[in-house]
Amino acid sequence: MVTPRNFAERLQNVQISMIRQVMLRAGGCINLGIGEPDFFAPVPVREEARRILHEEKIGYSPTQGFPELCDHVRSYHGLPDSGICVTNGSQEALFDLYFTLLNPGDEILIPNPGFAAFSTLAILAGAFPVPYLLRRENDFQLDPDSIKKAITPRTRAIVLNSPSNPTGQILTLGQLEDIARISEQNGLTIISDEIYREIYFTREAPASISAVSSSAVILSGVSKMANMTGWRLGWACGPREIIDKMTVMHQYTSSCASTLSQKAALQCFTPQGKAFISDQRATLNEICKWLCTWIEQHLRRPFVRPRGAFYLMLSVEDLKLGSLEVCLELLKDGVAVIPGAAFGSESERFLRISFARERIQVKAGMERLKLGLERLVKGAAI
């Protein structure tokens, strides 16, 4: 007989994400759901990893990361005097930062729709995630007033994500200036998730919070820009007094980031690595253009045209089913996409499509999605 256990109360309202609920059932499907590029990491990174495995011992690094990598990260973000903490992926950086900044009962403002970990990790820290709405009727664009209205005496931080997962939208320099002003007036910390910074389809690169604030903390890494999700390498970049405290948390979370990944990732900052990232951006841009045209010609249903990241939000507002139910139904047609409900109430009537795959796979998946949606529309009409 198994003895009942009393688990920590912090887990009572935390469940496996809707993303994983769908992915666990997606065996054999064309996967347009998971948030990672389906491409190889840069050749120089892989070759360097092979060399390190054969020629060097793999031990611990300094807790904050190897100095050479930290210097590259400072230069990359244009913050030469900032503190750096290199982590096992940017999500660990988010976890460590939350547990550094938030006390039980504090409030943190998060985007709705937004990445699920923004709210879940706040709950684990004992804080209250308070959403600011990115309205679907405005293509999920941010109105800084929505942040201003959500602030209370218990608010401690604001989370930004640009380019956005799941919406593909990008914050303008003007919007960032407004948010920096609001945060300064209210003594709040800005946490800016810029993991998709190198994936954009606009003429100019997305503006960074670093252009308007020296007190924000930026989270990023090589997972998306260099196809290195499984290498688990991210970082936090910000004021030294915050990063120093966060590094203590990081020490007890994981001691240090993977030394192999840290050393190999240095190749991302070489001319060859930068050229790879640029070529990858161009490839994703072409796939994005093709996908938008295909939807206009074949699905003829509303969608939000991405400006960055590699996600497209497709409307299913005409269906009577919730977005999770739609996704589970589409698995029967052999395609996996993610329910908008996984990211908040504002995207409940949408599906998130990830197009970071070879175009032939995206096309095959979209054709299956088309048949599935036609089946659901027909069934609703009967």
Secondary structure as UniProt FT lines:
FT   HELIX           9..11
FT   TURN            12..13
FT   HELIX           18..23
FT   TURN            24..25
FT   TURN            27..28
FT   STRAND          30..31
FT   HELIX           43..55
FT   TURN            63..64
FT   HELIX           67..77
FT   TURN            80..81
FT   STRAND          83..87
FT   HELIX           90..101
FT   TURN            104..105
FT   STRAND          107..112
FT   HELIX           116..124
FT   TURN            125..126
FT   STRAND          128..133
FT   HELIX           136..138
FT   TURN            139..140
FT   HELIX           144..150
FT   TURN            153..154
FT   STRAND          155..161
FT   TURN            165..167
FT   HELIX           173..186
FT   STRAND          189..193
FT   TURN            195..198
FT   HELIX           209..211
FT   STRAND          217..221
FT   TURN            223..227
FT   HELIX           229..231
FT   STRAND          234..238
FT   HELIX           240..254
FT   HELIX           259..265
FT   HELIX           266..269
FT   HELIX           271..294
FT   HELIX           295..299
FT   STRAND          303..304
FT   TURN            309..310
FT   STRAND          311..315
FT   TURN            317..318
FT   HELIX           323..331
FT   TURN            332..334
FT   STRAND          335..336
FT   STRAND          338..339
FT   HELIX           340..343
FT   HELIX           345..347
FT   TURN            348..349
FT   STRAND          350..354
FT   HELIX           359..381
//
